[in-house]
Amino acid sequence: MHAIRVASAALLGAGALALAAAPVAVAGDVTPFGFGVEPEVVDPGDTVTVYIDRAGGGCKGHATVSSPVFDTVALPPKKSRAKAVVDWDARPGAVYQVAFTCDGVTGTAPLTIASDRPVPLPTPVPVEPSHPKGVHAGEGGSLSGTDAGRVGLGALVVAGALGAAYRHVRRPGPQDES
């Protein structure tokens, strides 16, 4: 019986820790019409096809498709597809949002700029040594990028889970009572 209590306490603690570290999910776009961009991953200068699904009747009027990496495309009521050329200055590895607007409703889809092209490395600049005996390194930066609020919240969640598990384990069972 004691092993079951310990196992459940460990699972409770692990679950609390997982919840504290999990990112918050955001609901996606809900529109009365379907839409998309093909392909979803492109190089700068490539052509993409943008489309709106008009079969379901959710988009009857004029539609516009816009993004920071190509000119706005207009789709008249009887047209559901169009082509757009991605700007040459689109950042490799970046994800841009493509907005589809029809009948006052807007939805977005991601467009990723490929990053498999070799990026030119900067030219090294010779630097004169300012520390003749070397630099004392290896101590800083261990907490860079951490948020004290999130660390504190995580510690509270873990401490609460551990406290609840301890109380659950220490509670007398039916066989302990005389």
C-alpha positions in Angstrom: 0.0 0.0 0.0 2.9 2.3 0.8 4.4 1.8 -2.7 1.1 2.9 -4.3 1.1 6.1 -2.2 4.6 6.9 -3.1 4.0 6.2 -6.8 0.9 8.4 -6.9 2.8 11.2 -5.1 5.6 11.0 -7.6 3.2 11.1 -10.5 1.4 14.1 -9.0 4.7 15.9 -8.6 5.7 15.1 -12.2 2.4 16.2 -13.5 2.6 19.5 -11.6 6.1 20.1 -12.9 4.9 19.4 -16.5 2.0 21.8 -16.1 4.3 24.5 -14.8 6.6 24.1 -17.8 4.0 23.7 -20.5 3.4 26.6 -22.9 -0.1 28.1 -23.1 -1.9 27.0 -26.3 -3.8 29.6 -28.3 -6.8 28.6 -30.3 -6.4 28.8 -34.1 -8.4 30.9 -36.5 -12.0 29.9 -37.0 -13.6 31.1 -40.2 -16.7 30.1 -42.2 -14.4 29.4 -45.2 -11.2 27.4 -45.7 -8.0 29.0 -46.8 -4.3 28.3 -47.2 -0.9 29.0 -48.9 1.1 26.5 -50.9 3.8 25.7 -50.4 4.1 26.6 -46.8 7.9 26.8 -46.9 9.6 28.8 -49.6 12.8 30.7 -50.5 12.8 34.5 -51.0 11.7 35.2 -54.5 9.6 32.1 -54.9 6.0 32.1 -56.0 3.2 30.9 -53.7 -0.4 30.0 -54.4 -3.0 31.5 -52.0 -6.5 30.1 -52.0 -9.9 30.5 -50.4 -12.4 27.6 -50.3 -15.6 29.1 -51.7 -17.5 25.7 -52.0 -19.0 25.9 -48.5 -20.5 29.4 -49.1 -18.6 31.0 -46.2 -16.9 33.4 -48.6 -19.2 35.0 -51.2 -17.7 38.4 -51.8 -14.4 39.9 -52.7 -11.4 38.5 -50.7 -8.0 39.9 -50.0 -4.8 38.0 -49.1 -2.0 40.0 -47.5 1.4 39.4 -45.8 4.4 41.4 -44.9 6.4 39.4 -47.5 4.3 39.9 -50.7 1.9 42.4 -52.2 -1.8 42.2 -51.3 -3.7 39.9 -53.6 -7.4 40.5 -54.5 -9.7 37.6 -55.3 -13.0 38.5 -57.0 -16.1 36.6 -56.0 -15.8 33.8 -58.6 -12.0 33.3 -58.2 -10.6 31.2 -55.4 -6.8 31.0 -56.3 -4.1 33.5 -57.0 -0.3 33.7 -57.2 2.0 35.9 -55.2 5.8 36.4 -55.3 7.7 36.4 -52.0 9.9 39.4 -51.5 13.6 38.9 -51.9 14.4 40.5 -48.6 12.3 38.0 -46.6 14.3 36.8 -43.6 15.5 33.1 -43.9 14.1 31.1 -41.0 11.3 33.6 -40.3 7.6 32.7 -40.1 5.3 35.3 -41.6 1.5 35.4 -41.2 -0.7 35.4 -44.3 -4.1 37.1 -43.7 -7.2 35.9 -45.6 -10.1 38.4 -45.4 -13.6 37.8 -46.9 -17.0 39.2 -45.9 -15.5 40.9 -42.8 -13.9 37.7 -41.4 -10.1 37.3 -41.3 -8.1 34.1 -40.8 -4.3 33.6 -40.8 -1.9 30.9 -42.0 1.9 30.7 -41.6 4.4 31.1 -44.4 7.9 30.0 -43.5 11.0 31.3 -45.3 13.5 28.4 -45.8 16.8 28.7 -43.9 18.8 26.0 -45.7 20.8 28.5 -47.7 24.3 29.1 -46.3 24.4 32.5 -44.6 27.7 34.3 -45.1 29.7 34.5 -41.9 31.1 37.9 -40.8 34.7 38.6 -41.5 36.8 38.1 -38.3 38.3 41.3 -36.9 41.7 40.9 -35.2 41.5 42.0 -31.5 44.4 42.9 -29.3 44.3 40.9 -26.1 43.3 43.1 -23.2 44.0 40.5 -20.5 47.6 39.1 -20.8 46.8 36.3 -18.4 43.5 35.4 -19.9 40.0 35.9 -18.7 38.3 34.4 -15.7 35.3 32.7 -17.4 32.7 30.1 -16.7 30.7 31.6 -13.9 28.3 34.0 -15.6 25.4 33.4 -17.8 24.0 30.4 -16.0 20.7 32.1 -15.4 20.5 34.2 -18.6 17.1 34.3 -20.1 15.2 33.2 -17.0 12.2 35.0 -15.6 12.2 35.3 -11.8 8.4 35.3 -11.8 8.2 32.0 -13.8 10.8 30.4 -11.6 9.0 31.5 -8.5 5.6 30.2 -9.8 7.2 26.9 -10.8 8.8 26.6 -7.4 5.4 27.3 -5.7 3.6 24.6 -7.9 6.3 22.0 -7.1 6.3 22.9 -3.4 2.5 22.6 -3.3 2.6 19.3 -5.1 5.3 17.9 -2.8 3.3 19.1 0.3 0.1 17.5 -0.9 2.0 14.3 -1.7 3.7 14.3 1.7 0.3 14.8 3.4 -1.2 12.1 1.3 1.6 9.6 2.2 1.6 10.5 5.9 -2.2 10.2 6.3 -3.0 7.1 8.4 -4.6 4.2 6.4 -7.2 1.7 7.6 -4.5 -0.8 8.7 -2.7 1.9 10.8 -5.7 2.6 13.0 -6.2 0.3 16.1 
